[in-house]
Each structure stands twice: as C-alpha cells, then as structure tokens.
Amino acid sequence: MKNVFKVAVVAIAMVMAAATAGAQTTGTTPTMLEKGDQVAGVKLAFGEGNLGVGAKYQYSFTDRIRVDGSFTYFLPKTEGSGITKSTVSFFEISANGHYLFPVHEGINVYALAGLGYVNVTAKADMGELGDYSAGSSDFGANLGGGVDYFLSEKMILNAEAKYMTCAGGMFVVSAGVGFMF
C-alpha cells in the first residue's frame, strides 16, 4: 500500500509540474467549468500492478457538479517462468459523480463517488498439463478524488486516485489530459 501511495503522490506532482510549465507558455487565462461544459480526454492509469490506458468523458450540470464516465484497459501482466506462466488482463468501466472545490483560478479539487465494473481474464500455461483460462466480472462502488488544472481555456490536466470495491477491492491512480468542447 505504501508503494501505491508513493505512485499516487508522484503522479499528482508530475501533473502539477507539467501544468505549471504549460500555463507559463499558453498565453491564455485559465478558466473554470460552467454548466453545460463537456470534456473528453485520455489517461494513463496504474492499478493492481498493471499499467492502463483509457478515455473519459465529463459533463458539468453546474459549476460544482459533474458526471464522469470512463473506460480503462490495463495491459496484460505475465508472471512466472519455466513450466508455469500466468497472464492476467482486465478492464474497468466507471460512472462517477464529482463535486468540485475551486481552490484557485484554474485549479479544481474534487471528491468522487460512483459505480464501477471490472472484468478480469486469467490464462495459465501449465506446460504438459495444458492451458487453462478463467474470467470474472464484478460491480462495486468507487470513492476517491482528484485535481484539474486548466492549461488554457480548452485544455485540462487531471490527476485522480480512487478506490474501487469491486473484484476484491483495488486502488487506481490516473493522470491525463482533457479537451473542453
């Protein structure tokens, strides 16, 4: 758990450092979200020891309340060697509500709560015994928070950490960029 926390802190620090550098070169004034704003973006994530790539969409009902839908595919991870090798891959789909706290011009911190779905597939190569595979899926709750940093009026950097109760519980940290339209 200490390593996951360290990864979360480093990811948030990297996003904030990149955001600061970007804000100095954009030449435009950052803004805040308003009712009806929509954001689509991409992200990198880390969960259960796997690197993931994903996409997200957000819609703002007010300047403080928005919904977020996201999909993350975690790259397969192979463990073991010799006779026994296993590969685990999974994806997650989340629908969350965000409550935003504007802390400075162009910076929002938010709390999130929502629902998540996880699908896990495991394959094992047992040598002469053959190959085996199994899959599982689960629904659960999401709790967490994040930070948005406006690089410009239309571009947002984001870092997020959430705990998902599905699949026995997992902690996911992500960082990405979104574009308002």
Buried (B, 14 or more C-beta within 10 A) or exposed (E): EEEBEEBBEEBBEEBBEBBEEBBEEBEEEBBBBEEEBBBEBEBBBBBBEBEBBBBBBBBBEEBBBBBBBBBBBBEEBEEEEEEEBBBBBBBBBBEBBBBBEBEEEBBBBBBBBBBBBBBBBBBBBEEEEEEEEEEEEBEBBBBBBBBBBBBBEEBBBBBBBBBBBBBEEBBBBBBBBBEBE
